[in-house]
Amino acid sequence: MGKTFKIGILGAGWIAGKMAETVAAMDGYEIFAVASRSLEKAQAFASKWNICKAFGSYEELVSEKEIDMIYIATPHSHHYQHTKLAIEHGKPCLVEKAFTANAREAKDLLEFAKKRNVFVTEAIWTRYMPLSHKIKELLENGAIGEPRLLSASLCYPLEDKERITNPALCGGALLDVGVYVLNFARMYFGNNVVKTVTNCQLGETEMDMQESISLSYADGKMANLQAGARCLNDRQGIISGTEGYIRVDNVNCPERVEVYRNYSLVETYLKPENMISGYEYQVMESRRCIESGLLESPMMPHAETISVMQQMDSLRKEWGVVYPMDKQY
C-alpha cells in the first residue's frame, strides 16, 4: 500500500474511541494525533490507543503537517466550527454525522471547502458499507420485482444522555439516530418526496425523543420510518416489492440481508467476515478520494448531505425543535 495514511482525531469522546479502535486494526492506516480541549484527556486517549501525539487544542492538531485527514468527532453542534478550522488549514475532513446543526451551516461549510479545494465527506457509515451497496444491487437487478414500500426503525435508550437532551448540543433523536432511517430510505427510494406525514414526542427540554415519519414519493413508493431515544428495538429495515421483500438486520450497520419470495427465504448475505467495526469503509473511501484528487465522495455527495440536512430542518420546524444555531447569522 506504500505510505501510511495518517489520521488526526478532533475530539476524544466515545465515537473517537470507536474510530481509534477500528484504525488500530487497519493495515496502512494510523491515528497519528488526537486533540481535546483538555490536554489531560487527549493524553489519556493517546495512551490508551497508542497514538503518537496528543494536543490540548484543536489549533495544534490542524497545524500538524504530517496528518493526511482529520476525523471530526465532536458533537453535532460543533461540527461547523471545527471542520471550518481544519479546512482553513487545508486538511481533508471526515465529519461525523449529522454533518452540521442545520442546512445553512452545511451549505456554507461545503462551499468553503470547495473554494479551498479541500476534500470533505460526511461520516454516515451506512453509505460506505459493502452490504448497503449489495442491497442497491439486488433492487436494481429485480430481486423482489418493483420495490413499492419500505420500513425502517432505529431506537436506543438514550434519554439520559446530555447529547440527546441538551438543545445547545443539537439534541434529540433525529440528528442522532433518525438520520440513519432517513438515509436508509434515500439510499433505496431516492429523495423525490411529495408528501411527508409525521408524529413526534418531545422531552422535557423540547427535544424530540421519538418520532414516526411517513414519506410518499412521486413514483408511488412509500416509506414508513421510526426513530427514538426512549427504547430498544429490532433496528430492522424491510423493502417490499411486487415479487418479494428484503429484510435488513440493523439499518445503520447492515449485518445480514435476506431476500424472500412468496414468504420463503431464497438468498442470504452476511457482513464481510473481515469487517472490523464498519467504520473502516468510510476511512478507506476517504483515502481513495483524497489520493484521487476528489473533493467529495460519490457514495455521499455534498448535494445529498445538504438535502438530508434540509429534510431534517423541515422536520424540526414542524415539531418545534430549535437549536441555538438556528437563530444565528
C-alpha positions in Angstrom: 0.0 0.0 0.0 3.1 2.3 0.4 2.9 5.3 2.7 0.9 5.0 5.9 -2.3 7.2 5.9 -2.1 9.4 9.0 -5.3 10.5 10.7 -5.9 13.1 13.3 -9.0 12.8 15.6 -10.6 16.1 16.7 -12.4 15.2 19.9 -11.8 12.4 22.4 -15.2 11.0 23.3 -16.9 7.7 22.8 -17.1 7.9 19.0 -13.5 8.9 18.7 -12.5 5.8 20.7 -14.5 3.6 18.3 -12.6 5.1 15.3 -9.3 4.7 17.1 -10.1 1.1 17.8 -11.0 0.5 14.2 -8.0 2.2 12.6 -5.7 0.3 15.0 -6.7 -2.9 13.2 -6.3 -1.5 9.7 -3.1 -2.1 7.7 -1.6 1.1 6.1 -3.5 3.5 8.4 -2.6 5.2 11.7 -4.2 7.5 14.2 -1.2 9.9 14.4 -2.7 12.5 16.7 -5.7 13.4 18.9 -6.8 16.7 20.3 -9.2 17.6 23.1 -9.9 20.9 24.9 -8.3 19.2 27.8 -4.6 18.1 27.3 -5.0 15.5 30.1 -8.0 13.9 28.3 -6.1 13.9 25.0 -3.0 12.4 26.6 -5.1 9.7 28.3 -6.8 8.9 25.0 -3.4 8.8 23.2 -2.0 6.5 25.8 -5.0 4.1 25.6 -4.8 3.8 21.8 -1.0 4.1 21.4 -1.3 7.4 19.5 1.9 9.3 18.7 0.8 12.9 19.6 -1.8 14.4 21.9 -2.8 18.1 21.8 -4.7 20.3 24.3 -6.0 22.5 21.5 -7.7 21.9 18.1 -5.5 24.6 16.5 -2.4 22.5 17.2 -4.0 19.4 15.6 -5.0 21.1 12.4 -1.5 22.7 12.1 0.2 19.3 12.3 1.9 18.8 8.9 2.1 15.0 8.9 -1.7 14.5 9.1 -3.4 13.4 5.9 -7.0 13.7 7.2 -8.9 14.8 10.2 -11.9 12.9 11.7 -14.3 15.4 13.3 -15.7 13.5 16.4 -17.2 16.4 18.4 -21.0 16.8 19.0 -23.2 17.9 16.0 -23.3 21.4 17.5 -19.6 21.9 17.0 -19.0 20.3 13.6 -19.3 23.6 11.7 -16.6 25.5 13.6 -14.3 22.5 13.9 -14.5 21.4 10.3 -14.1 25.0 9.1 -10.9 25.3 11.3 -9.5 22.2 9.6 -10.4 23.4 6.1 -8.7 26.7 6.8 -5.5 24.7 7.4 -6.0 22.7 4.2 -6.9 19.5 6.0 -9.3 17.0 4.4 -12.1 16.1 6.7 -14.3 13.1 7.5 -17.1 14.7 9.6 -19.2 12.5 11.9 -23.0 12.6 11.2 -25.1 14.6 11.5 -22.9 16.7 9.3 -23.9 20.1 10.9 -26.7 21.6 13.0 -28.7 22.7 10.0 -28.6 23.0 6.2 -27.4 26.6 6.3 -24.2 25.5 8.1 -23.8 22.6 5.7 -24.0 24.7 2.6 -21.6 27.3 4.0 -19.1 24.7 5.0 -19.2 22.8 1.7 -18.9 26.0 -0.3 -15.9 27.0 1.8 -14.3 23.6 1.3 -14.8 23.8 -2.5 -13.2 27.3 -2.6 -10.2 26.0 -0.6 -10.0 22.8 -2.8 -10.3 20.6 0.3 -12.0 17.2 0.5 -14.8 16.8 2.9 -17.3 14.0 3.4 -19.9 13.0 6.0 -19.2 10.0 8.2 -22.6 8.4 7.7 -21.0 4.9 7.8 -24.1 3.2 6.3 -23.4 4.8 2.9 -20.0 3.2 2.6 -20.7 -0.4 3.7 -20.5 -3.4 1.3 -23.9 -4.7 2.3 -25.5 -1.4 1.7 -24.2 -1.5 -1.9 -25.4 -5.1 -2.2 -29.0 -4.1 -1.3 -29.0 -1.5 -4.0 -27.6 -4.1 -6.5 -30.4 -6.5 -5.5 -33.1 -3.9 -6.0 -31.6 -2.8 -9.4 -31.5 -6.5 -10.5 -35.1 -7.1 -9.8 -34.6 -9.4 -6.8 -38.0 -8.5 -5.4 -39.7 -7.2 -8.5 -40.7 -3.5 -8.3 -40.0 -2.0 -4.9 -43.0 -0.2 -3.5 -42.9 0.0 0.3 -40.1 0.5 2.8 -40.0 0.5 6.5 -37.1 1.2 8.9 -36.8 1.6 12.6 -33.9 2.5 14.9 -34.2 3.2 18.6 -31.9 3.1 21.5 -32.5 4.0 25.2 -30.5 7.3 25.2 -32.8 9.8 27.0 -30.4 10.2 29.9 -27.6 11.3 27.6 -26.8 15.0 27.6 -26.2 15.0 23.8 -29.9 14.0 23.4 -31.4 16.3 26.0 -29.3 19.5 25.5 -30.5 21.9 22.8 -27.1 23.5 22.7 -25.6 20.2 21.6 -28.3 19.7 18.9 -30.1 17.2 21.0 -33.0 14.9 20.1 -33.3 11.6 18.4 -33.4 12.9 14.8 -29.8 14.0 14.3 -28.5 11.1 16.4 -30.5 8.1 15.1 -33.3 9.4 12.9 -30.6 10.5 10.3 -30.0 6.7 9.7 -33.5 5.8 8.8 -33.8 8.8 6.6 -30.6 7.8 4.8 -31.8 4.2 4.6 -34.9 5.4 2.7 -32.9 7.8 0.5 -30.4 5.1 -0.5 -33.0 2.9 -1.9 -36.1 5.1 -2.7 -34.3 8.4 -3.6 -35.4 11.8 -2.4 -38.3 12.8 -4.7 -40.7 13.1 -1.7 -44.1 14.7 -2.5 -45.7 14.3 0.9 -44.5 13.9 4.5 -46.7 13.0 7.5 -45.1 12.8 10.9 -45.7 12.3 14.6 -43.3 13.3 17.3 -43.0 13.3 21.1 -40.9 15.9 22.8 -39.0 15.6 26.0 -38.7 18.0 29.0 -36.2 20.1 27.2 -38.3 20.3 24.0 -36.0 18.0 22.1 -37.6 15.2 20.0 -37.4 11.9 21.9 -39.2 9.6 19.4 -40.8 10.1 16.0 -42.6 8.4 13.1 -42.1 9.7 9.6 -44.2 8.6 6.6 -42.9 9.6 3.2 -44.8 9.4 -0.2 -42.7 9.6 -3.4 -43.6 10.9 -6.8 -43.4 7.4 -8.3 -45.9 5.9 -5.9 -43.5 4.4 -3.4 -43.9 4.9 0.4 -41.5 4.7 3.3 -42.5 4.5 7.0 -39.7 5.3 9.4 -39.4 5.3 13.2 -36.6 6.6 15.4 -36.3 7.2 19.1 -34.2 7.6 22.2 -36.6 6.1 24.6 -36.5 2.3 23.9 -34.6 -0.6 22.4 -35.9 -2.0 19.2 -35.0 -4.5 16.4 -33.3 -2.0 14.1 -34.8 -3.7 11.1 -35.4 -2.5 7.6 -37.9 -4.1 5.2 -38.1 -3.3 1.5 -41.2 -4.8 -0.1 -41.7 -5.4 -3.8 -44.2 -6.9 -6.2 -42.4 -10.3 -6.1 -40.9 -10.4 -2.6 -39.1 -8.5 0.1 -35.7 -7.8 1.5 -35.1 -7.9 5.3 -32.1 -5.9 6.6 -30.8 -6.7 10.1 -29.5 -3.4 11.6 -30.3 -0.5 9.2 -27.4 1.7 10.4 -24.8 -1.1 10.2 -26.2 -3.9 8.0 -25.1 -7.3 9.3 -27.4 -9.6 7.5 -29.6 -9.2 4.4 -32.3 -11.7 3.5 -34.2 -12.0 0.2 -37.7 -13.6 0.4 -40.0 -14.6 -2.4 -43.5 -16.0 -1.6 -42.5 -15.7 2.1 -39.7 -18.2 1.5 -36.0 -17.3 2.2 -34.1 -17.6 -1.1 -30.9 -15.7 -0.5 -28.8 -14.6 2.5 -25.9 -12.1 2.5 -23.8 -11.5 5.6 -21.4 -8.7 6.5 -17.8 -9.4 5.4 -16.0 -11.8 7.7 -13.0 -9.5 8.0 -15.1 -6.4 8.9 -13.6 -4.6 11.9 -16.4 -2.3 13.0 -17.8 -0.9 9.8 -16.1 2.4 10.4 -13.2 1.3 8.2 -15.1 1.6 4.9 -15.7 5.4 5.2 -12.0 5.8 6.1 -10.9 3.8 3.1 -13.2 5.6 0.8 -12.0 9.0 2.1 -8.4 8.0 1.4 -9.3 6.8 -2.1 -11.0 10.2 -2.8 -8.2 12.3 -1.4 -5.5 10.4 -3.3 -7.6 10.6 -6.5 -7.9 14.4 -6.1 -11.7 14.4 -5.5 -13.4 16.9 -3.3 -16.4 14.7 -2.4 -17.3 11.0 -2.3 -19.7 9.7 -4.9 -21.0 7.4 -2.1 -22.2 10.5 -0.2 -22.2 13.5 -2.5 -22.3 17.0 -1.0 -25.7 17.7 -2.6 -27.1 14.7 -0.7 -25.6 15.8 2.6 -27.2 19.2 2.2 -30.5 17.6 1.1 -30.6 15.4 4.2 -29.9 18.5 6.4 -32.8 20.3 4.7 -35.1 17.4 5.3 -34.2 17.3 9.0 -34.6 21.1 9.2 -38.1 20.8 7.8 -39.0 18.0 10.3 -37.7 20.0 13.2 -39.6 23.1 12.2 -42.8 21.0 12.1 -42.1 19.7 15.6 -40.9 22.9 17.1 -37.4 21.6 17.8 -35.0 24.6 17.8 -31.2 24.8 18.3 -29.3 27.9 19.2 -27.5 27.7 15.8 -30.9 28.1 14.0 -31.1 31.7 15.4 -27.6 32.8 14.4 -26.5 34.9 11.5 
